[in-house]
Every structure is written in structure tokens, then in C-alpha cells.
């Protein structure tokens, strides 16, 4: 990983992309400390400390929520808009065709939906945190809602700019930057908590060992794949012989990456966030207590959503029928199977089995901190979800850098 980064820094174009990405991170961190006007931050920080789900939301937002800055809503509205648009492409045939033919138009629709969802969420926050307003008038609430919506639109622009002009997926990197920015404060809390006798030294050591092992396992599973062998028949064209080589189709154990975790997290944040706006309501209190990390109902629903989105996203990104058709068109076949439908059914069978392992792995890692908190007594805000996002985004970004460097090597070879 370090060798790839050093090699990338030596290439001028790659160096410019890395610098641009870091500058966008700087803009994000500056915006996370610009407060929304007319808000008493002490009340927001008190609510964030009381509600675990708001604390987790604050961690994903990189502390922007507890500061109630212009980026307080983070990139969540964009993620929700992406989920809705991807679900609609499966339901509405016209949108499915548009997604294949005109991706720019789909991205434009996603942006519009992001602004709409962001404004609705911002209005909910302004009403829900009305007691934190210095002047609880309609004008003040409208100003808060518009500021938060503009902040989300700005974050969306930053994410898309990183994707276009920087390195990696911009939206994922924003979440990555927000989580990583909270690591120092989380480390300080862990050390102070242990020194004050809040947790036994053995518990802290056990937690650190489990964390290191979890990172290693996440990397191994993220890189794991099943290779389906493919044989291409020889073709004679004139005096030249084409084909005849053997290759494989790599089917990753975790082909969906961290997307299912981000989707499930965004959906589960919604009911508890709305419930936190009504602290004196009995039903809202029950919802807030139920949809909190550590509650067994929350963990079960969380795991089920991760499994669902893993299958859903894998089916969108990897279509066995299209793969089988491409193999057939190029004169290839899987040994022991006829090209066409038998091949697609075989690939579908393998993908379903291997995706199941990947889905259960994501679900177990995501809820592991809740189990550890029960036994160690530590408040593990930097939990499995954050671990999966950080490691997954880091690996994907480094792979993209390696691919760009490899492409440049091929271009240099062709020029020679």
C-alpha cells in the first residue's frame, strides 16, 4: 500500500489528484466547524451525548453534528436518494433503461432528489431541535433548514468533485474522512477511561487484540474471491490462430463492498432521529430506545438489512446473464458446461452461495462492537460499521490508484 502511494506521488497527474482530494478534505473539515447561525450548541451536544444513535451519526459526520455546523446532516440525504433511485430502477422499466443509456441523467435526478430529501430532513431538524434555537421563530427555523440543505448540497458537490478530479469514490471518502477524524478523540477517551478505572486493563487489551484481528479478517475477506475457470476455443483466421487460452471470472466474496453497511446504517438512523425530536412522547421514547445500537431488535434488523442490501447491490453490479452472453460471444465456455443458459445458471448459483458468506460476514462485523460493549463495558463508538467503511474505502482507493498506475505503464509501453 505504501509503495503504491510512493509510486503515485512520483507521477505528476496522480500527485495533482491526491493534492486535490486532500484539499477537498480540508474544505470538508473547515465546514464541519462552521456553525449554523442562531443555534445553542451546548443543547445539541447534550442531546448528542444522551442519544447513542445521534452520537454515532455525529461520528459519521466527523463531529459536524455535535457542532451543528453547515455539514451537520453529512452526506446521508445523498445516500438515501441513491438507494431510492436504485430501487426505482428495478421497479420502473423506463428508469432501468435510462440507467443503462444515460448515466448523467440518472445522476442529475439523484442530485435533485438529494436536495429535496435534504430539505425535508433539515426542516425536521429545525423543528425537532426547536429548543436549541436562540430565537424560535419561523424565520430562524427557515434559515436553519436552508443552511443545512445548502451544506448537504455543498458536500454532494465535494464528493462528486473528488470522484471526477481526485482519487477514489468521493462520497465514500467523505464518510471515511469523517470517521477517521474522530479516531484521535476516541483513542483519548479509551485511554482516560482505562486510567480512571472505568474498564479493566485486560478488557482494553482484549479489545485491542480483537480490533487488530478484525482488521486483518476484513482485509482478507475483502480481497477473497472465487475464480471460475473459462476456456476459449482456438480460431484460425488466415494464417493466424486466435484464442485457445485459459482465464477465469473473479467472483468476490464481498463484491458489494461497504455499500450495504452504509445503506443499512442510513435507513436505521431515520426512525431514531425522528423520535429524538419528541423526547416527551411515549411512542417516540420506545422507538429511540429500540433503534439504538446495543438493543437486540436493532442488531437483528441491522443484520437483516445488511444481508438484503448485499444481495441487492451484488445483483445490480454483477449480472450473470450478461457475463454468460459475453463469454459465448467471444467463443468461450466453462469446462463441463454448455455456453448460454447453463453457464448463467452456474454462475448465479456460485454467486448466491459466495454472497451469502460475504453478507453474513458484514453483518457479524457490524454488530460485533455491541457484543464487545456488553462484556467490556467500553463505549465503542468506533465500531464494526466504522471499521468496515474505513478499511473498505481505503482498499478500494488504493486499488484505483494501482489501476491508474498500471494503465499509465501500459500507455508508456505502447508509446515506446
C-alpha positions in Angstrom: 0.0 0.0 0.0 2.8 2.4 0.9 4.8 1.5 -2.2 1.7 2.3 -4.3 1.3 5.7 -2.6 5.0 6.5 -3.2 4.8 5.5 -6.8 1.6 7.6 -7.3 3.3 10.7 -5.8 6.1 10.4 -8.3 3.6 10.8 -11.2 2.6 14.4 -11.7 -1.0 13.8 -12.7 -1.6 11.4 -9.9 0.1 13.8 -7.5 -2.3 16.6 -8.6 -5.3 14.3 -8.0 -4.1 13.3 -4.5 -3.5 17.0 -3.6 -6.9 17.9 -4.9 -8.5 15.2 -2.8 -6.7 16.4 0.3 -7.8 20.0 -0.3 -11.4 18.8 -0.6 -10.9 17.0 2.7 -9.6 20.3 4.2 -12.8 22.1 2.9 -14.9 19.4 4.5 -13.1 19.7 7.9 -13.4 23.5 7.8 -17.1 23.3 7.0 -17.6 20.8 9.9 -16.6 23.7 12.3 -18.7 26.5 10.8 -21.8 26.6 13.0 -25.4 27.1 11.8 -26.5 30.6 12.8 -28.9 31.0 15.7 -28.2 27.7 17.4 -27.2 27.0 21.0 -24.5 24.3 20.5 -24.5 23.3 24.2 -28.0 21.9 24.0 -27.1 20.0 20.8 -24.0 18.5 22.4 -26.1 17.5 25.4 -28.6 15.7 23.2 -25.8 14.0 21.2 -24.3 12.7 24.4 -27.7 11.3 25.6 -28.8 9.5 22.4 -26.4 6.8 21.2 -27.7 7.0 17.6 -27.1 10.7 17.5 -23.6 10.1 18.8 -23.0 7.5 16.0 -24.4 10.0 13.5 -22.0 12.6 14.8 -19.1 10.2 14.4 -20.0 9.5 10.7 -20.4 13.3 10.2 -16.9 13.9 11.6 -18.2 15.9 14.6 -20.2 18.2 12.4 -23.5 17.2 14.1 -22.4 18.0 17.7 -21.1 21.3 16.4 -24.3 21.7 14.5 -22.3 23.0 11.6 -23.4 23.6 8.0 -22.4 19.9 7.3 -24.4 18.6 10.2 -26.6 16.3 8.0 -23.4 14.8 6.4 -24.0 13.0 3.1 -26.9 11.0 4.4 -29.6 12.6 2.1 -27.4 11.7 -1.0 -27.1 8.1 0.2 -30.9 7.9 0.8 -31.5 9.4 -2.7 -29.2 6.9 -4.3 -31.0 4.0 -2.5 -34.4 5.2 -3.7 -33.1 5.7 -7.3 -31.5 2.3 -7.4 -34.7 0.7 -6.1 -36.8 2.5 -8.7 -34.6 1.3 -11.5 -35.6 -2.2 -10.5 -39.3 -1.4 -10.3 -39.7 1.1 -13.2 -38.6 -0.2 -16.6 -38.0 3.3 -18.1 -35.6 4.2 -15.3 -33.8 0.9 -15.8 -33.3 1.7 -19.5 -32.3 5.3 -18.7 -29.7 4.0 -16.1 -28.1 1.9 -18.9 -28.3 4.6 -21.7 -27.8 7.9 -19.9 -26.0 7.7 -16.5 -25.5 11.5 -16.4 -29.3 12.0 -16.4 -29.7 9.5 -13.6 -27.0 11.3 -11.6 -28.9 14.6 -12.3 -32.2 13.1 -10.9 -30.3 11.8 -7.9 -29.0 15.3 -7.2 -32.5 16.8 -7.4 -33.8 14.1 -5.0 -30.9 14.7 -2.7 -31.8 18.4 -2.3 -35.5 17.5 -1.7 -34.7 14.9 0.9 -32.1 17.2 2.5 -34.6 20.0 2.8 -37.2 17.7 4.4 -34.6 16.4 6.9 -33.4 19.9 7.5 -37.0 21.1 8.3 -37.4 18.1 10.6 -34.1 19.0 12.4 -35.1 22.7 12.8 -38.5 21.7 14.3 -37.1 18.8 16.4 -34.3 21.0 17.9 -36.5 24.0 18.3 -35.5 24.3 21.9 -31.9 24.7 20.8 -32.8 27.8 18.7 -31.9 31.1 20.3 -34.9 32.7 18.6 -37.6 30.0 17.9 -39.3 32.0 15.2 -40.4 30.8 11.7 -37.6 32.9 10.1 -34.9 31.3 12.3 -36.2 27.8 11.5 -36.3 28.6 7.8 -32.7 29.9 8.0 -31.5 26.7 9.8 -33.3 24.5 7.2 -31.9 26.4 4.2 -28.4 26.4 5.7 -28.4 22.7 6.4 -29.7 21.9 2.9 -27.1 24.1 1.3 -24.4 22.4 3.4 -25.6 19.0 2.1 -25.6 20.2 -1.5 -22.0 21.5 -0.9 -20.9 18.1 0.4 -22.5 16.4 -2.6 -20.5 18.7 -4.9 -17.3 18.0 -2.9 -17.9 14.2 -3.2 -18.6 14.4 -7.0 -15.6 16.7 -7.5 -13.3 14.1 -5.8 -14.8 11.4 -7.9 -14.2 13.4 -11.1 -10.9 15.1 -10.4 -9.4 13.3 -7.4 -8.8 9.7 -6.3 -11.5 7.2 -5.3 -15.2 7.5 -4.7 -15.9 10.9 -3.4 -19.0 10.1 -1.3 -17.3 7.1 0.4 -14.2 9.2 1.0 -16.2 11.9 2.8 -17.7 9.3 5.2 -14.2 7.9 5.5 -12.7 11.3 6.4 -15.5 12.0 8.9 -14.9 8.7 10.7 -11.1 8.9 10.7 -11.2 12.5 12.1 -12.9 11.0 15.2 -10.2 8.4 15.9 -7.9 10.7 18.0 -10.7 11.7 20.4 -11.9 8.1 20.6 -8.4 6.9 21.5 -8.0 9.6 24.1 -11.4 8.6 25.6 -10.3 4.9 25.7 -7.0 5.8 27.5 -8.7 8.1 30.0 -11.5 5.6 30.7 -9.0 2.8 31.4 -6.8 5.0 33.6 -9.7 6.1 35.7 -10.7 2.5 36.4 -13.8 2.5 34.2 -12.6 -0.7 32.5 -10.1 -3.4 33.4 -6.7 -3.3 31.7 -7.3 -6.9 30.4 -10.6 -5.7 28.8 -8.8 -2.9 27.0 -6.1 -5.3 25.8 -8.7 -7.9 24.7 -10.5 -5.1 22.8 -7.3 -4.1 21.0 -6.4 -7.7 20.1 -10.0 -8.2 18.7 -9.7 -4.9 16.8 -6.4 -5.9 15.1 -7.7 -9.4 14.3 -11.0 -7.9 12.9 -9.0 -5.5 10.6 -6.9 -8.5 9.3 -10.1 -10.6 8.7 -11.8 -7.7 7.0 -8.9 -7.2 4.6 -8.7 -11.0 3.8 -12.4 -11.3 3.1 -12.5 -8.1 1.1 -9.7 -9.5 -1.1 -11.1 -13.0 -1.2 -12.6 -14.3 -4.5 -13.8 -17.4 -6.2 -12.2 -18.0 -9.6 -14.5 -19.6 -12.2 -12.3 -21.1 -15.0 -13.1 -20.1 -18.6 -11.6 -21.8 -21.7 -11.6 -20.1 -25.1 -11.6 -22.2 -28.2 -9.0 -21.8 -30.9 -9.9 -19.9 -34.1 -8.0 -19.9 -37.3 -8.2 -16.6 -39.3 -6.0 -16.8 -42.4 -2.6 -17.9 -41.1 -3.1 -16.7 -37.6 -4.5 -18.7 -34.6 -6.6 -16.8 -32.1 -7.9 -17.9 -28.7 -7.1 -21.2 -27.0 -6.1 -19.6 -23.7 -7.5 -20.2 -20.3 -8.6 -17.5 -17.9 -11.1 -17.1 -15.1 -14.0 -15.0 -13.8 -13.2 -13.5 -10.4 -16.3 -13.5 -8.1 -15.5 -11.7 -5.0 -16.8 -12.8 -1.6 -17.7 -9.2 -0.7 -18.5 -7.8 -4.2 -20.8 -5.2 -2.7 -18.1 -3.6 -0.6 -19.2 -1.3 2.2 -22.3 -0.1 0.3 -24.7 -2.5 2.1 -23.4 -1.3 5.5 -23.8 2.4 4.6 -27.3 1.8 3.2 -28.5 -0.1 6.3 -27.0 2.4 8.6 -28.8 5.3 6.8 -32.1 3.6 7.0 -31.9 2.7 10.6 -30.8 6.2 11.6 -34.1 7.6 10.3 -36.7 6.4 12.9 -34.5 7.1 15.9 -33.5 10.5 14.6 -37.2 11.5 14.1 -38.0 10.0 17.6 -35.3 12.1 19.2 -37.3 15.2 18.1 -40.1 14.3 20.6 -38.4 13.4 23.9 -41.6 13.7 25.9 -43.6 11.3 23.7 -44.0 7.7 24.9 -44.0 6.1 21.5 -41.1 8.2 20.4 -39.1 7.2 23.5 -39.8 3.5 22.8 -38.6 3.9 19.2 -35.5 5.8 20.4 -34.7 3.0 22.9 -35.4 0.2 20.4 -33.5 1.6 17.5 -30.3 2.1 19.4 -27.0 0.2 18.9 -26.8 -2.4 21.6 -30.5 -3.3 21.5 -31.1 -6.8 20.2 -34.0 -5.7 18.0 -31.8 -3.0 16.4 -29.0 -5.5 15.8 -31.3 -8.1 14.2 -32.9 -5.6 11.9 -29.4 -4.2 11.1 -28.1 -7.6 10.2 -31.1 -8.4 8.0 -30.8 -5.1 6.2 -27.1 -5.7 5.5 -27.8 -9.2 4.1 -30.6 -7.8 1.9 -28.6 -4.9 0.5 -25.6 -7.2 -0.1 -27.7 -9.4 -2.4 -29.5 -6.4 -3.9 -26.3 -4.4 -4.7 -24.4 -7.5 -5.9 -27.2 -8.3 -8.3 -27.0 -4.8 -9.7 -23.3 -4.7 -10.2 -22.8 -8.3 -11.4 -25.3 -9.7 -13.9 -24.6 -13.5 -14.6 -26.7 -13.4 -17.8 -24.7 -10.6 -19.3 -21.4 -12.4 -18.3 -22.6 -15.7 -19.9 -23.6 -13.9 -23.1 -20.2 -12.2 -23.3 -18.4 -15.5 -22.8 -20.5 -17.1 -25.6 -19.9 -14.2 -28.0 -16.2 -14.4 -27.6 -16.2 -18.2 -28.1 -15.5 -19.1 -24.5 -17.0 -21.7 -22.2 -16.8 -23.0 -18.7 -15.4 -26.6 -18.8 -18.2 -29.1 -18.4 -21.0 -26.6 -19.2 -22.6 -25.5 -22.4 -22.5 -21.8 -23.3 -25.6 -19.7 -22.7 -28.2 -20.5 -20.1 -26.4 -23.4 -18.3 -23.4 -21.1 -17.8 -25.5 -18.2 -16.4 -27.3 -20.6 -14.1 -24.0 -22.0 -12.8 -22.5 -18.5 -12.3 -25.7 -17.4 -10.5 -25.5 -20.5 -8.2 -21.9 -19.8 -7.3 -22.6 -16.1 -6.8 -25.6 -16.7 -4.5 -23.5 -19.1 -2.3 -20.4 -16.9 -2.0 -22.5 -13.7 -1.5 -24.2 -15.4 1.5 -20.8 -15.8 3.2 -20.0 -12.2 2.4 -23.3 -10.9 3.7 -23.1 -12.8 7.0 -19.5 -11.6 7.4 -20.6 -7.9 7.0 -23.5 -8.4 9.4 -21.4 -10.1 12.1 -18.6 -7.5 12.0 -21.2 -4.7 12.0 -22.8 -5.9 15.3 -19.6 -7.2 16.9 -19.0 -3.9 18.9 -22.4 -4.2 20.6 -21.4 -7.6 21.9 -18.0 -6.4 23.0 -19.6 -3.4 24.8 -21.7 -5.8 26.8 -18.7 -7.7 28.1 -16.1 -5.0 28.3 -18.2 -2.0 29.4 -16.5 0.2 26.8 -18.5 2.7 24.7 -17.3 1.6 21.3 -18.5 4.4 19.1 -15.8 3.5 16.6 -17.5 0.1 15.9 -17.7 -2.5 13.3 -19.6 -0.3 10.9 -16.9 2.3 11.0 -14.2 -0.4 10.7 -15.8 -1.8 7.6 -16.2 1.6 6.0 -12.6 2.8 6.8 -10.9 -0.5 5.7 -13.2 -1.0 2.6 -12.8 2.6 1.3 -9.0 2.5 1.9 -8.6 -0.7 0.0 -10.8 0.4 -2.9 -9.0 3.7 -3.2 -5.6 2.0 -3.2 -6.8 -0.4 -5.9 -8.0 2.5 -8.0 -4.6 4.1 -7.7 -2.9 0.8 -8.6 -5.2 0.5 -11.7 -4.3 4.1 -12.8 -0.6 3.4 -12.4 -0.9 0.2 -14.3 -2.8 2.0 -17.1 0.0 4.5 -17.3 2.6 1.7 -17.6 0.7 0.2 -20.5 0.4 3.6 -22.2 4.1 4.2 -21.8 4.8 0.7 -23.3 2.5 1.3 -26.3 4.2 4.7 -27.0 7.6 3.0 -27.0 
